[in-house]
């Protein structure tokens, strides 16, 4: 998941909650832990979107391994072209 540990994501969730409370954008009336858990899940889901997309693009390009190995095609360039196309088609925000 985009090179972030669960602990780091949890820390970010706590920071987001603290900043929102500090700016008096809302008050927590229920369980603070449940809210942090929900923020953590939302962040994790967002980060895993790009991971899933990268895996899909790698799978799509697998059939062209011979061209990449022989130098007839540039893997990085094709990877970014395919990824950007899918992002645009699906309306994904990265």
Order of alpha helices (4+ residues) and beta strands (2+ residues): alpha-alpha-alpha-alpha
